[in-house]
Amino acid sequence: MKYRDRMDGEYSVTTAQDKFLADAYGSSAGRALMKFLSLPVFSKCARHILNSRISAGFSVDFAEKNNIDLFDYEQCNYRSFNDFFTRKIKPGRRFVTKDDTMLISPADGKISAYSITNSNIFVIKNSVYSVESLLRDKKLAAKYMGGTALIIRLSVDDYHRYCYPANGVKSHDRFISGFLHTVNPVVNRYIPVYKENSRSYCMLRTDNFGDIIQMEVGALMVGKISNNYPFGPHKVKRGEEKGFFEFGGSTIVLLLEKDKVRVCSDLLKNTAEGYETKVKQGEMIGESI
C-alpha cells in the first residue's frame, strides 16, 4: 500500500494481510473462500467472541502490534475486545477548526478522492461504481453527477468512531444489506466492495456545502454499524459523534455535489498518483465554494 501524510512523507507498506489477500483474490479457489468468509453470518459469529469477557485480554497485545498510542484514549477497564476497539478518544486529542467554510474529515483514516463523471460513475482500481448502484436510488444519485466521491478507509489501527463533517440537518438512515468483504484496496481489483457490502447512509443538508451523502460501509468482521439518531430529520453539528464501527477495517464514503465543495488539492494529486492520504478526524479536506 502507498500512503502520503500531509507533511509530504511517503510510505510504502506491504503487510502479511496484504500479501494473503493478494494471493487469495488472485485465484478462483481463493476468491470462493473469501466469498464464503464475507457472508454476514461469519462476522456475526466472530462478533459474539469479540464481545466476550475473555476477549478483553487480547487488547494490550493488539495495541502493541498495531502501534496504537493508548495515551490518546480514555483510560478504563475494557470488558471485551470490542469494548477496547470502540474506545473513546480523550477531549482535545482531535482539533476541529471553527471556520464553518471548511469541510472536515469525519474520521481517522486513509483518504482518496475521485471525480464523478457526467455518466454518474467513478473508478477505484479496476472497479467501476455508479452512484445509483451505491445508493440504490436513481433520483438521489442524479444530484451528484459531476461531483466528487471521497473514500475514507479505516484500518484496524485507526480510531473507529466517526463524526459529522459539517453543520446541518441529517435525514433518516437508510440501511442496505449485503456482503462483508474486506475493504483492503487490493480487493477492489476484483470486487466492487462498496456497492456489494452492507452499508448505511444519510443525507446531510448542510449550511455551506450543499447536500452531502455520508455513508458507512461495513467490512469483514464488521457486522455492526452503530449510528446515533438513526431517524431524521435531526440537526447536527460539525465534529459531533455520528457513530462507530466494531472490530475490523471499515470505510466512510462522502458524496459531494458539483460546484459545492473545493476538495483539497493534495488529496486529488495524491489519489491521481496512486497514494492514499493519511488524515485525522477533524482535519480540513475541502472548502465551501
N, C-alpha and C positions, 0 to 999 in steps of 0.2 A: 504494500500500500504506500502511496506517496502523499505526504502531507506538507503543508506550509503553515507556520504560525504567522501572526500579524506583525512580527518583528523581522520578517524576511528569512527566518530559519527554515531549512528544508530537511525533511526526514523521509527515509525510505525504510519501511519496516515490513518484514515478512514473518509472521508468527507461525507456530505449529498449526494453529487453526486455519490460517490462510492456505497453507500447503495441503492440509487434509481436504478442505473444501474444493480446492482447485483439482485435486486428484479425483474426489468423489463425483463432482459435477462433470468431469471430463470423460466419464464413461457412462454407458447406458445403465449398467448394473448399479453404479454409484448413484445416479440420478433417481433410480427407482427406490433405492434405500432411503435417500434423503426426502423423497416424496412421502414415504411412509412416516418418517420421523416428523414431518411437518404437519401431520394430522393433529387437530386441536386436542384430541384425547390424550396424546402423548405428553403435551405440555401441561395438561390438566393434572395428570398423574405426578409429573415432576413437581408441580406447584404444591401438592399435598406434602411431599417430602421436604421441600424448602420452607414450608410453614411450620414444620415440626420443631419442637424444642431442641432435639438432638442436633439439628442442622445449625444451630447458633454457634457451635464450636468451629465451624468452617470459616467464620468471619475474619478473624485476625490473619490467618494464613492467606486467605483470598486477598485481603488488603495489601499484604506484603508483596505477593506475587504480581499484583497489578499496579504497584507503585501509587496506591491511594493514600494521600496525606489526610489522616483522620483528624488532624488539628483543625481542618476547615469545618468539621461537622459537630453537631451537638453530641455531648457525651451522655451515654445511657447504657443500661444493661439490655442487650438485644435478646429478645425472646425466641427468635428464629433467624435463619439466614435472610429471609425476605424482609424481616424487620430491619436488619442491618442494611440490606440493599436499598430500601426505600427511606433511609436515614435522612434527616433534615439538616440543611446547612446552617451554620451559625449566622445570626444577623450581622450584616456588614461585610460578609465574605464575597458578595457579588454586588457590583456597583451598577445602578440604573440611572442614566442621565435624566436630568429634569427637563431637558429640551423635548417638548412634545412633537417636534417635527422630525425626530429621529426614530426609526423603526429599530427595535431591539431583537436580539436573538432570544427565543423563548426557552432555550436550553443550552447546556454544555454539549459540545459535540463537534463533528466534522461536517462542514457545510459545503454544498455545491450549488451553483446557480445555472439554470437552463432557460433559454428563451422558448416561449410557447409560440409556435408558428401560427400563421393565419388559417392553417388547416386544423388548428387546435391540438397539435401534438408536440411532444418533446422527447428527446432520445437520451437515455442513460446507458453507457456502454453499448451493447448490441440490442437493448430492449427499447421498443418504441411504445410510448404511452400516449393515449388520447385522454384529454381531461374528462371527457364523458365516461370513459371506462373506469377512471379513477373514482369519480363521484357518483356514477350510476344515475346521472341527472342531466339530460341533454340541454334543457333550458338554462340551468345554472352554469353548466360548463361553458356556454357561449359567452358569458361575462368575462372570461379570462383569455379569450382569443387575443394573441399578440402580446400577452403579459409575460410574467416570469414565474417559474417554479423554483422554490428554494427547498432543497433537501438537506435536513439536519440529521445526521446519523449518529446515534449514541452507541458507544461500545461499553463493555462491562465496567470499565474504569471511570466512566463519566457519572456525574450527578444525575439521577433518574427522576427528579421532579422537574416539572416544566411550568412556565408561566404564560401570560398573555403578552404579545409583542406590542400592543397599542391599547389606548383607551377606546372604549366604545360599548356597543351593546351586542351580546352574543345571542345567536339563535339556539334552538334546541339541538342536542347532539343527535347525529344520525349514525347508527352502527351498521356496518356491512360485514357479514361473517365470511370467512374464507380459510385458507391455509395459514400456517405459521412457519414459512420459510425463514431461514437466517437472512439478515439484511447485509451480510458481508458483501462488499462491492463485487467480488468475483462472481457471485451468483447471478448478477444482472446480465452477464454474458450469455446465460442460458434460460433464465426465467424472469418475466416481468413481475418481480416480487410485490411491488407496491400496489398493483391492481389485482393480485391474487390473494394477498394476505388479509387477515381480519383487520379492520380499521374503523376509526370513529372520527367524525369531523363535524365542525360547526362553521357558520359564517360569523365573522366579526364585522359589524357595521361601524367602522372607525371614524374618529373625528378628522383625521388628517391623511389617511391612506386609502380611501375608498373601502370597498368590501373585500375583506381578506378571508380566504378559506384556511382554517387551521385544522390539520388532520394528524391524528396519532395512528401510527401503523404498528401493529403487534408483530412479533417475530418469534423464532424458535425459542421455546422456554418462556415466552411472554404470553401467557394465555389470558392475562387480565390487564386491561387499561382502566385505571380508576380516575374518573373525572369528577371534579366538584361541579355543582349546579348543572346537571345534565339537561335540565329543562329551561327553555327560554320563553320570552326574552329576559335577559339578565344583564344589568350594567356591570362592566368590569373595568379594572384599572391596569395600565401597563405595569408589569412586574408582579402582579397578583398571581398567586399559585393557581394553576388550572387543574393540575392532577399529577399522577405519577405512573410509571411503569414498574411492574415487578421484574424478577430476575431475567436477564438476557439483554442482548443488543436490541435496539428499537430505533424508530425513525419518526421525525416530525416533518410534515410537508406543509409549506406555506404557498398558496397560490395568490399572486398579486395581479390586479387589473392593469391593463395597458395605460401608460402615462399617468400613473398614480404614485409610483414609488421609483426613486432613482437608486438602484441597488449599488452597493459599494463596489468600486472598480476592481479592488483586489480580489473580491470573490469571483467576479466574472473572468478576470485574467487567469487566476489560478485554475479555475474549472476548465477553461479552454486549453490550458497547458497540461491537463491531466492530474492536477493536485486537488485534494480536499483541503479546506482551510480550517484550522482549529479555532474554535470560538468558545467563549464562556457566556453563560446566561447573563443577559443584560447588556452585552456589547452591541454597538451600532452595526447594523447590517444594511441599512438603507436610509433614505431621507425623503420627506414629502416633496412632491413636485407641485 
